[in-house]
Amino acid sequence: MRLHFLSVVLIVLTACSKEFERVYTVDDLMADKALLADVIGKCRRNPGELGNTPNCQNAAAADFRARLERR
């Protein structure tokens, strides 16, 4: 009975958890400027929650690299 209850609880928690967001590499973001602009916009609108996420860090690196290439 306990095993059944634990299984149900784990299934419910898994179903309610946040969906995993795809992590884009710096190269992915460099290749798609629209995606880069979208990710940077999201990061700038919510820096406290998203600032240290891999996508925001990769977007910042891609933006920096794109600025260097334009020089």
C-alpha positions as a Markdown table, in Angstrom:
| # | Residue | x | y | z |
|---|---|---|---|---|
| 1 | Met | 0.0 | 0.0 | 0.0 |
| 2 | Arg | 2.8 | 2.4 | 0.9 |
| 3 | Leu | 4.6 | 1.7 | -2.4 |
| 4 | His | 1.4 | 2.3 | -4.3 |
| 5 | Phe | 0.9 | 5.7 | -2.5 |
| 6 | Leu | 4.5 | 6.7 | -3.1 |
| 7 | Ser | 4.2 | 5.8 | -6.8 |
| 8 | Val | 1.1 | 8.0 | -7.2 |
| 9 | Val | 2.7 | 10.9 | -5.4 |
| 10 | Leu | 5.8 | 10.7 | -7.6 |
| 11 | Ile | 3.8 | 10.6 | -10.7 |
| 12 | Val | 1.7 | 13.6 | -9.7 |
| 13 | Leu | 4.8 | 15.6 | -8.7 |
| 14 | Thr | 6.5 | 14.7 | -12.0 |
| 15 | Ala | 3.4 | 15.8 | -13.9 |
| 16 | Cys | 3.2 | 19.1 | -12.0 |
| 17 | Ser | 6.9 | 20.0 | -12.3 |
| 18 | Lys | 8.1 | 22.7 | -14.7 |
| 19 | Glu | 8.8 | 21.6 | -18.3 |
| 20 | Phe | 12.5 | 21.6 | -19.0 |
| 21 | Glu | 13.6 | 24.4 | -21.3 |
| 22 | Arg | 16.0 | 23.6 | -24.1 |
| 23 | Val | 19.4 | 25.0 | -23.5 |
| 24 | Tyr | 20.8 | 26.7 | -26.6 |
| 25 | Thr | 24.5 | 26.8 | -27.2 |
| 26 | Val | 26.4 | 29.9 | -28.1 |
| 27 | Asp | 26.7 | 28.6 | -31.7 |
| 28 | Asp | 23.0 | 28.0 | -31.9 |
| 29 | Leu | 22.3 | 31.6 | -30.8 |
| 30 | Met | 24.9 | 33.0 | -33.1 |
| 31 | Ala | 23.3 | 31.3 | -36.1 |
| 32 | Asp | 19.8 | 32.5 | -35.2 |
| 33 | Lys | 19.8 | 36.2 | -34.5 |
| 34 | Ala | 16.0 | 36.3 | -33.9 |
| 35 | Leu | 16.4 | 33.6 | -31.2 |
| 36 | Leu | 19.3 | 35.5 | -29.7 |
| 37 | Ala | 17.2 | 38.6 | -29.5 |
| 38 | Asp | 14.3 | 36.7 | -27.9 |
| 39 | Val | 16.4 | 35.0 | -25.3 |
| 40 | Ile | 18.2 | 38.3 | -24.4 |
| 41 | Gly | 14.9 | 40.1 | -24.1 |
| 42 | Lys | 13.5 | 37.4 | -21.7 |
| 43 | Cys | 16.7 | 37.6 | -19.6 |
| 44 | Arg | 16.6 | 41.3 | -19.4 |
| 45 | Arg | 13.0 | 41.4 | -18.4 |
| 46 | Asn | 13.6 | 39.0 | -15.5 |
| 47 | Pro | 17.3 | 39.1 | -14.5 |
| 48 | Gly | 16.7 | 38.0 | -11.0 |
| 49 | Glu | 15.1 | 34.6 | -11.9 |
| 50 | Leu | 16.8 | 34.0 | -15.3 |
| 51 | Gly | 20.1 | 35.7 | -15.0 |
| 52 | Asn | 22.1 | 32.7 | -14.0 |
| 53 | Thr | 20.4 | 30.2 | -16.3 |
| 54 | Pro | 22.5 | 28.5 | -19.0 |
| 55 | Asn | 20.4 | 30.1 | -21.8 |
| 56 | Cys | 21.0 | 33.7 | -20.4 |
| 57 | Gln | 24.7 | 33.1 | -19.9 |
| 58 | Asn | 25.0 | 31.6 | -23.4 |
| 59 | Ala | 23.0 | 34.5 | -24.9 |
| 60 | Ala | 25.3 | 37.0 | -23.2 |
| 61 | Ala | 28.3 | 35.2 | -24.6 |
| 62 | Ala | 26.8 | 35.1 | -28.1 |
| 63 | Asp | 25.9 | 38.8 | -27.9 |
| 64 | Phe | 29.4 | 39.6 | -26.8 |
| 65 | Arg | 30.9 | 37.5 | -29.6 |
| 66 | Ala | 28.6 | 39.1 | -32.2 |
| 67 | Arg | 29.6 | 42.6 | -31.1 |
| 68 | Leu | 33.3 | 41.6 | -31.4 |
| 69 | Glu | 32.8 | 40.2 | -34.9 |
| 70 | Arg | 31.1 | 43.5 | -36.0 |
| 71 | Arg | 34.2 | 45.5 | -35.2 |
